[in-house]
C-alpha cells in the first residue's frame, strides 16, 4: 500500500529510537509508539486506542502483526485487522486476503 503509514507499537525502553537509528530502519516508520514514552503497553486496550487516534484511521484500516496471541486478540477486539505471526509463509497467506 504505497503512501500508507507504517507504524510500530512497541514495549521498549527509552533507547528504542537510538536502536532503530543504529539498525538503519528508523526512517522506515511514519510513527513509533513506544510504551516507555506514551505510558501504555501492549496488550492494553489503551495503547491500541492511542494508536488509532494518533493515526486518525478507522480500526479496520489498520493491520497489526505480532507473535503474541494476547496482543492480537486485544487488537481484534477493537476491529483492527490483526494477525499472529508464525512464519513468513503464513503471514503472506493471511495478508493476501486483506491486501487485495
C-alpha positions in Angstrom: 0.0 0.0 0.0 2.2 2.9 -1.2 1.7 6.0 0.8 0.2 4.2 3.8 1.5 4.9 7.2 3.9 2.3 8.6 3.9 2.5 12.4 5.1 0.3 15.2 3.7 0.0 18.7 6.5 -1.3 21.0 7.0 -2.2 24.6 10.6 -1.0 24.6 13.0 1.1 26.6 13.7 4.8 26.0 16.6 3.6 23.8 14.2 2.4 21.0 14.7 5.4 18.8 18.5 5.1 19.1 18.4 1.4 18.4 16.3 1.8 15.3 18.6 4.6 14.0 21.6 2.3 14.6 19.9 -0.5 12.7 19.2 1.9 9.8 15.4 1.4 9.9 14.2 4.4 11.9 13.1 6.3 8.8 11.0 3.4 7.6 8.3 4.2 10.1 5.8 7.1 10.0 5.2 6.7 13.7 6.7 4.8 16.6 4.5 4.3 19.6 6.9 3.4 22.4 5.2 2.3 25.7 8.0 3.9 27.7 7.1 7.3 26.2 3.3 7.1 25.9 2.5 5.3 29.2 0.5 2.4 27.7 1.8 -1.0 26.9 0.6 -3.9 24.8 -1.8 -5.7 25.4 -3.8 -2.9 27.0 -6.7 -1.6 25.0 -5.3 1.9 25.7 -2.2 1.5 23.6 -4.3 0.4 20.6 -6.9 3.2 21.2 -4.0 5.7 21.3 -2.6 4.4 18.1 -6.0 4.5 16.3 -6.5 8.1 17.5 -3.0 9.2 16.6 -3.1 7.7 13.1 -6.5 9.1 12.5 -7.7 5.9 10.9 -10.6 3.6 11.5 -9.6 0.4 13.2 -10.5 -1.7 10.1 -7.9 0.4 8.1 -5.1 -0.8 10.4 -3.1 -4.0 10.1 -1.4 -5.3 13.2 1.1 -8.2 13.3 2.5 -9.7 16.4 3.7 -13.1 17.6 1.7 -12.8 20.8 -1.9 -14.2 20.7 -3.0 -11.9 23.6 -1.8 -8.8 21.7 -3.5 -9.9 18.6 -6.8 -10.7 20.5 -7.0 -7.2 22.0 -6.3 -5.6 18.7 -9.0 -7.7 17.0 -11.5 -6.8 19.8 -11.2 -3.1 18.6 -11.8 -4.0 15.0 -8.2 -3.9 13.9 -7.1 -6.4 11.2 -4.7 -8.4 13.5 -2.6 -11.4 12.6 -0.4 -13.6 14.7 3.0 -14.1 13.2 4.1 -17.7 12.9 6.3 -17.6 9.8 6.6 -15.6 6.6 4.6 -18.1 4.6 1.6 -18.0 6.9 1.8 -14.2 7.1 1.8 -13.9 3.3 -1.3 -16.1 3.2 -3.0 -14.1 6.0 -2.3 -10.7 4.3 -3.1 -11.8 0.8 -6.8 -11.7 1.5 -6.9 -8.3 3.1 -4.4 -6.6 0.7 -6.4 -7.4 -2.5 
